[in-house]
Amino acid sequence: MPQAIAYGLAAVFTSGVVTTAITLAAYAITLVGTLALSSYQKRKAERAARAQFDAAQVDRLANVPSTVAQRELVLGMVRKGGHVFFKTSVGQYKELFIMCVAMASHEIDAYEQIYLNDQPVEINDAGQVITAPYGRAANIDANEVLGGSTSALSHTPVLDSVKVTREFFGGIGVTDVTEFSVSGNVVTITEAIIPGQIYRAYYQYSGFNSFVRITKHLGSPGQAADGELVAMLGGVWTEAHRAAGVAYLVCQFAYNDGALPSGIPTVTARIRGAKVYDPRTGVTQWSEMPPLLMRHVMLHPQFGKRTSLTAAEDARIIAATNACALAVSYTGTDLVNLYRAAIVLPFGSTARDALDDLAQSMGGEWAYAAGEYFVRAGVYQLPVFNLYEHDLATVQRSNDGSGSQNPTTISPHRPRNEKFNMVAIRIWDQAANYVETPITPYRADALVADDGAEISQEVTMPGVFYAPQAFHIAEVMLRDSRDPLTVTLSFKMKAYPIELFDGVTLTIARYGWNAKEFRVMARTFIPDGRVVLTLKETTSAIFAIGGGFLPGGYAPNTGLPKPWEIYPPQILSISSGEDELIVQTDGTIVNGVRVTWSPILDNSVLNGGVVELRYRVLPDGPWISIESPGDSTQVKFTGVDDSALILVKVRVKNSLASSDWGVQQLHQVVGKTEPPPNIEDLTISGSVMSWTMPRRVPDLAGFVFRFQYGNNTDWGSAAALHNGLITESPYDLVTRPGGVVTIMGKAQDTSGNQSQVTANIVMNLGDSPIANVIEEWDFDALGWPYQPGEQSGWTLVGGKPTANALDSLYGTDDQSFYGADLDSFYEPSSYGQMVYVTQEIPIVSALAGSIMTLAIESQGTDLHIDYRLSGPGSLYGADNDPMYGPDADPFFDGPGAWQPWPGQLVAANEVYQFRVTIGAGIERGILQEMVLTIDAPDIEEEISDLAVAAGGTFIPYTKDFTVIKTIQITLQANGSGAITAESTKTPNLTPKVTAYNAAHTSVSGATVDITLKGY
């Protein structure tokens, strides 16, 4: 009986109950009924089976003479000898030996290779062996009668080998002919042809002598008798000797002591065996798929003796075949089907032995139960059924109401004497010309290390011919043996549809099984309404190609936690900075550090346990511990200074144990040194700016806005739009620039940190709003007066300050040496930077408080406008200031520092100067227009219930008007007879109101309400 892999399966019926036996020893033993073989009987059966098996393997490559021999079924591709069922010698000296070798007792698909004494030989179309020493080149003798003076020979003769003779009729004499010539295979006689004589050429040609000839017969049911044997062996081998249904070889050996020095060689052949039916396609053809070969065995009249299979059985075969047909690479260079098989089965051996060997070749299982055939390939199969604790039939109720407990059997371990960690394998190795060979033992190093010694299991795989496939089967065996948990449970009728080898998941909380995967190894239906299943744990990792090994197996026996095996969580993040700042009740802001970790899953920690965090400030601070509930995922602590470098680690505790500390993490506290976030959604409408912040900032102090003329985002050189900090949005600008400007903004915290990136908006704000122009300096109209000694880089061209041409290769210091990638290295023409500085412009005290606006039109790039206070202002200071200072001080202070021009500002009683800078570039800088405007603010005053005298009353206003532009008068109801009230603005600052009656005569006693508007 062939040796079985450790998970081979045999199934029998016992009183209508299906039982399956997992064979864990070296041989598969079927238990008949409930009677187990004794230990002695078992060992005796094993020895007999091994002897029979070994004998069969030795005989497989032999030619066994026998007229009555055991027939053989050949499946897949095998190399084998056969039974010599006929042999004879023919010839005058019996120099030709003939033998017929039966290769299979059925039709085969093809002969792939013929071997003589283990040597593969080549055979030509005539059946001749042309491989030395069984065939070799030779000069072959021939003679032919020449038909005339010029004749073509059947073969091209060897050089100088042609001899020509003339024969006299009646054979009265033969003489040689010397006058002839040879060209190729043409012989020309140059002498005169004598009538009545026969001219003959004797010659040699290069040929091949074969001493072995083999004729192949595939064994079809209607094959004819071998024609050569019929011709050579008349009366002995007739047309009736067809050997129908037998694949055989006719081997002819011609005596030659050089070709056959050791006698008749052993003849073997690599053949493609029986054609089998494939239920996937409905086609009968040769195949190496183990499930199809097993199907053929089941239906064979000498083995399984089934006459048909059910649709359900074929469906299982199809599923297993598809799994075996999966294309894989075992070595990284091959691409083969996952499982293939080839085997020779002598008639008379049991179907079970054949099915065991074929199931072994695909690392799978088979069973015959309740009249049905079940098969599974050695691949991972997804569960098809989910079972839960409420599906168990643990208590059985009888008719009288009493209950009994149905037994539950759990076997979690395998005895040490049944463990193994190395597999010694024998296969019919195709790499060794299909000779049965021990291949390198498969050793699981991780298992050997855990077991402390090598424990070898010897396994012969009769159906396997490819070593990498055998190694994979061995690794499946080893992994499956390390997951031995087997359980027998009673279930309710919900489990009735489950079949043998189905994958199921089982959830039973008290065993720690949560959707744990099992494979159904036995199924028993009990008439009292329950189904008893024997289940073995499984997992996808068992069937991985080239995977590793775990001594404890890949499928844990239970998911219940061990209370002393708790593990620290992983620190996910440590954060500090703006988001973690803490505003205390007294308004002070302190640093916060937040540590988060992965969620705790251990119930012993979640319920009553704690998470302990420790941190220390480097380099020599003490460890400080903080504990939080076991279900927490973060903690926040304070008391760490800005820029401090801290180490943080975390562990968990339950009521019994503490875990090890997790991997410590390093963090530098950012605290209040982190800049605030960038401003978002900056817009301006008229003089009103608005913006948003992406989040709340605890230590936000306010906002700073600056601007540049044109499209320029240089924050450092930008002019301020306001004084101090703006604290909220929106904000109405007191003054604002005009034209195309870039407005930029940053947030600022209480520590003075500003946003890293500016919020920018580039837009044309139009002309600055001007209401009442009371003073104006048009520099173009004035001829561009300038401050001597502070100008540079321009001359008047067409009456406009215009940049001079640049005569240097380099631009100004603040410009890049290289331009864009596509720009020319040398510009065709370029212009230098120009600086225009106005003369001093004094603002008299009467204009103080007015809005000063500077409007500029220019050409060029990098426009910058600056201003400075360059005069003493009022000659005198405050009343209590001395007229003169120290003798060494100048009478007047010098000019102030240049400042960016804000676009508009409130004029003071000072002397102003303006500087306009246009950068160097290919576009020429030109200052086209420049107008300074003093815009007085509007003034409005209301006077109520003013009594008007005859002849008019001067309006008693109190505000400091420079110009009164409008006077609005409302006449109150009264008895004076006045129907209108009129005013005069001449002179402008001493207006008078007069009341008139219907005759337009001035009257007294009227009262009016007056509104004055001006500046």
C-alpha angles and dihedrals in degrees: 000000000000119000115258131220116245095265098044113138135214123183132194138168122253117180091327092308120119114224127180128197123209105212111220099168129075097275135040110244119189114217110217112215109321095315111111120202116250119250090255094049090048094053091045092051091048092052092049093047092049092049092049091047094048091049091051092052094049091049092049094083097037133095104230115194110222136136090202110041139157111266121233137217112215119200127182121352116325139157113229147149123226150210116293098222097169135025136164144151126235137182136072090290097024086253095149116071118196127191133170117216119198109216101177139000093234141039113294129202101235149329107247101181139358120217127197111196091342090308115122108228134195119235124198126219091273092057094252119144106233098180117104134280090024092052131020143167117272144165106254123207119233139163131193136183110245115229098210144327090312121038137164117227122222091240135028105257126231111257114280092359097111117105122177127203137181119222124201117226112265091030093267092144150345126217131179125249116222102174105080139101134214126214115175104312095335119105118197120191108211099189123082112280111241110220117238095029129110117229115205131183121213115196147145128236133191110261144143127262114208118188095186127056124181127192118196127217119186095203102242114175092247100039116145127235117273106272097210092052090050090051096045098038104041110185092007099065110029136174087270092064094086099139085215114202093014123109106215144160126228106213121193120190120190114206112258123147091208096050098038106028093152097041128250111359124228109260119215132163139200103228139180102233135212123343110241134198118254111206089197093067105013089236127128109218143131114289142170095204108124096215091054090048089050090051089053090051092049091054097040113112091223096049125019093009091201114148096203144356128230124244090251091054092049090048089057091048091050092051092049092046092052089052092051092047093061109125111236139164112228095178103027091249103058128072112199141144113282093243130017131169141196126178145159115224120192114218108255097040115116123267088228092062091050093047091047092055094046093046088050090054090061095039087244146118139244136188139178109214135159089357093305133111118228126188136172130185121226096261133106113271123197116242113265098191137040119212126190138190092262088059091065120108095208097148123051118202121209127207092264091057096253119132136216132194116246109224123255119202123195122180108184102169142045121225115253092242088062095050124098134177102185131050121209104204134198120190139161090259116211088201088064097048091272094297118149103258138168108240128202109300113252108237126190102207095192091054093046090052091050094045093046094227143041112272108188128201115198111218129177116200107198093179097049124087102163117079098209089053090051090051090052091051088050093051090050089051092050096047093044091051090056091057098057101149108138125177133184115204138166116235136188121254090277085085094055096100092056115111134202113285093015115143115237137174120227126200117192113153097200090060093044093246115146110175088327111180121240137171119225109242099168135013126193126180112210115203092226088075108270138104120222113208128190107207132189122199118248141169138186092252091069091070099042114129110239093357126151132255133247116199090216093046131248095266111065113223091228140008093214110123123239106232093219092051103076125145134207119252121247116254105240101184145352114202136178136156134074097347091052099046113124122217107210125211092262091055097253118134122224133183120263129197119201121198121190128188138185116282116273112242100178110103092208088064097036092055109056099335129115140221112227120204123190128189137173134190112237139268100024110345119135122253111263119200128212122182126202133178117286093247094054122109100192146025133196125207138177138203099084121121127231115280092011114150111225137184116218130190135169138204137168133232134199129182092278109033149006123232124233117269114271122237108296119238130210121224135175112214112236099186118152093349091077111103118239119257121274122271115256136201096018111185137161128206114184104315095334119101123194133181143158139225124228092228144355114285113205096203098038111146100179146277137294124206129191136170143210128199113250122358101328125133098186102135096186096060096035121118121244117253093201145004123264121345129327109223105193145020132276104045127184111217114228089208129008137183125251136224125027109345140162112228115198131186140187135185118236128202130210091268092057095253113146131203114278095229128039124235105233137197124178116196145139107255092185122220118341110258112264121182109170118017108201100158132022136179114198102191093191091054089046091055096253100286111202142188109259117237097022100073123098142172102014145088132186110269115177089349094303129106101253130185118252121241113267111243095182129087088227128063125216122313094258094056127088118255091221126048128202119321093257096045120106116256090230118041116225088232134348139181134221131239115280127206121194119187121188126222118259114289114202119209111207120223091252089066095046110121094030123122113259115207128184117198118192134182115193147158125224138047138294098027112194125180121195134173138193141187104247105170140061096255108212114017089229128049127210119328093258095048116104117249092232132035129206116321092247095054119094116249089239128032116241124249117296127241121287113259131190110266109244095207094251134018140172107266120237131200089270143112112257134198128188130208122198118194124188116187129238119264148116089288110076116239114236127173100213105170134007122173126173113202131191108208115193115215120249117261124199129182132178124206118191132201097004111178112226119214126209107278092025140284128248111242108249101217120169106197123097100254119179092183129012107209104174137020118194115195127191115193112216122217110267145143097255094097092238115147100174138028123206136185138204126212096196107138092027098224098044104055120175131204122213129187120217134194127216092284088052090247118147112251135183132227097054121129127208142184114225134195118194122198127185142095 
